Amino acid sequence: MRLLHTMIRVSDLEKSIDFYTRILGMSLLRKHDYPEGKFTLAFVGYGKEEENSVIELTYNWGVDGYEMGNAFGHIAIAVDDAYKACDDIKQNGGNVIREAGPMMHGTTIIAFVTDPDGYKIELIQENQS
C-alpha cells in the first residue's frame, strides 16, 4: 500500500496550476475534463504518480469559492532552505504567512505559505545543520 494523492477543491484551476507548478516547482502530471460531471481534475507533483504522492486539484465548473473548514490542516513539503524558499515564493507572487524560523517548542526550521484558495502549505527544512 502507498498514499496516492490528496485532493483539494480549487476555485480557479489555472491560477492553482500556476501556483503549484511555477511557484512551488511541481509538474502538471495530467489534466482531464469531465463534461458530464462538470468538473476538471489536474494532478501536480514532484515526480511520477507511480512513484510519488501527488496533489489532485479538483475544479467544479461554476464554483468560485469554498468554505475553509477547520478539520484540514496543511500540506507539507520538504525544502533544502526554508529561508530561500520563502524569498523565492514572495518574489514570484506567492503568499508567505509565517516566515522561516524554528518551530514553536522545537528547532526544526519551518515556514507556511498559502495557495490561491488559502490552503496552508508547510515548508520543512530538511538540512537542519
ABEGO torsion letter per residue (X at the ends): XBBABBBBBBABAAAAAAAAAAAAGBBBABBBBBAAAGBBBBBBBABBAAABBBBBBBBBBGBAEBBBBAABBBBBBBBABAAAAAAAAAAAGBBBABBBEBBBGBABBBBBBBBAAGBBBBBBBABAX
